[in-house]
Amino acid sequence: MDYVIDAKNQRLGRLATQIATILQGKHRVSYEGRLPGEDRVIVKNAQNLVLTGKKADQKIYYHHAGKLGHLKEKKFADIFAKRPEWVLRHAVNLMLPKNRLRARRIKRLIFEK
């Protein structure tokens, strides 16, 4: 089953939680944690997500390049301006269980313009 979600004026964290629940299949009566689930989530208007408070200015994403002293950081506003889909996908990915089913579940998250 496909779930179409309009992200316009939705909070990032609350929307990511809702999507993660659907991708895992926890909203179904027949939920089994060992199965990847079968529902797809189609997100529209990802560029219209909202963050509350000062998070838009203060939120920082970190990644490490592997060598000593190569900790990279980027601000939310910079990433969101270029790739708003990545921000939502990253939030959902961190909310999914860290197991072998994670990759199959995140593939069922689709973005439309």
C-alpha positions in Angstrom: 0.0 0.0 0.0 1.3 3.5 -0.8 1.0 6.3 1.7 1.2 9.8 0.3 2.3 12.4 2.8 2.3 16.1 2.2 5.2 17.6 4.2 4.1 21.2 3.9 4.3 23.0 7.2 5.1 19.7 9.1 7.7 19.4 11.8 10.8 17.4 10.8 10.9 15.1 13.8 7.3 14.3 14.0 7.1 13.6 10.3 10.2 11.4 10.4 8.7 9.4 13.3 5.4 8.9 11.4 7.3 7.7 8.3 9.6 5.4 10.2 6.5 3.7 11.8 4.9 3.1 8.4 8.1 1.8 6.9 8.5 -0.7 9.7 4.9 -1.8 9.4 4.1 -1.1 13.1 0.8 0.6 12.2 -0.6 -2.8 11.0 -2.2 -5.4 13.2 -0.1 -8.1 11.4 3.2 -6.5 12.4 6.2 -8.8 12.7 9.6 -7.2 13.5 11.6 -9.8 11.6 9.9 -8.8 8.3 10.8 -5.6 6.4 7.2 -4.5 5.8 5.5 -3.8 2.5 4.2 -0.2 2.6 5.8 2.6 0.6 5.8 6.2 1.7 5.7 9.0 -1.0 6.5 12.4 0.4 5.5 15.6 -1.4 6.8 19.1 -0.7 9.8 18.1 1.3 11.3 21.6 0.8 8.5 23.0 3.0 9.4 21.2 6.2 9.6 23.3 9.4 11.9 23.4 12.4 10.8 25.0 15.6 12.8 27.5 17.6 16.4 28.2 16.7 17.1 24.8 15.4 17.3 26.0 11.8 20.4 28.1 12.7 21.9 25.9 15.4 21.5 22.3 14.1 24.8 20.9 12.8 25.4 17.7 10.9 28.8 16.0 11.5 30.7 13.4 9.5 34.3 12.2 9.7 36.6 11.9 6.7 38.6 9.1 8.4 41.9 10.9 9.2 42.8 12.5 12.5 41.3 16.0 12.7 39.0 15.6 9.7 35.7 16.1 11.5 33.5 17.9 9.0 30.4 19.9 10.0 27.7 21.5 8.0 24.8 23.6 9.1 21.2 22.6 8.6 20.3 25.7 6.7 23.1 25.0 4.1 22.1 21.4 3.5 18.4 22.0 3.6 18.7 24.7 0.9 20.5 22.3 -1.5 18.9 18.9 -0.6 15.8 19.0 1.6 15.1 15.3 0.8 18.4 14.3 2.3 17.5 15.9 5.6 14.2 14.0 5.9 15.8 10.7 4.7 18.6 11.1 7.2 16.2 11.7 10.1 14.1 8.7 9.1 17.2 6.5 8.7 18.3 7.3 12.2 14.9 6.4 13.6 14.8 2.9 11.9 16.3 0.0 13.8 20.0 -0.6 13.1 19.7 -4.1 11.6 19.8 -5.9 8.2 16.3 -4.7 7.3 17.2 -1.0 7.5 18.4 -0.7 3.9 15.3 -2.4 2.4 13.0 -0.2 4.5 14.6 3.1 3.6 14.4 2.2 -0.1 10.7 2.4 0.1 10.8 6.1 1.0 10.2 8.0 -2.2 10.2 11.8 -2.8 8.1 13.7 -5.3 8.6 17.3 -6.4 
